[in-house]
């Protein structure tokens, strides 16, 4: 079975310390002006490349919702994508690798980087994903062996 998993890290957000000074929490951090531009750039790219039947999931954090809202498509929130989520939480949510549809996840570091590292069999426990960037992974079977391949890595600064 072929399956696509697209991991999109939220765009640049307010610092936690600045947000806490105004009574906010980590989950209530908002995108900065730069983050809004990053989300818009990546959304424009995704609008051209993301299949119509893609399933879209977002962390319930404000910054991830703001990031995914720029795409203008329906999405669902899941606590399995919160900032402290594990790679297992994410992979269980999307039922990897038995996906029925391409799936876009808007989430956080280090969870996204840990998922990339696990799926690609990297020796490091995590891979660093830049704010606003995405990794598009594809699961396939070749000669009876399951493989994860990278289709693309995109950063808003290069779009």
HELIX and SHEET records of a PDB file:
HELIX    1   1 UNK A   16  UNK A   21  1                                   6    
HELIX    2   2 UNK A   26  UNK A   28  5                                   3    
HELIX    3   3 UNK A   33  UNK A   49  1                                  17    
HELIX    4   4 UNK A   62  UNK A   69  1                                   8    
HELIX    5   5 UNK A   79  UNK A   81  5                                   3    
HELIX    6   6 UNK A   87  UNK A   94  1                                   8    
HELIX    7   7 UNK A  111  UNK A  120  1                                  10    
HELIX    8   8 UNK A  156  UNK A  158  5                                   3    
SHEET    1   A 6 UNK A  76  UNK A  77  0                                        
SHEET    2   A 6 UNK A  55  UNK A  58  1                                        
SHEET    3   A 6 UNK A 103  UNK A 107  1                                        
SHEET    4   A 6 UNK A   3  UNK A   9  1                                        
SHEET    5   A 6 UNK A 134  UNK A 142 -1                                        
SHEET    6   A 6 UNK A 145  UNK A 154 -1                                        
END                                                                             
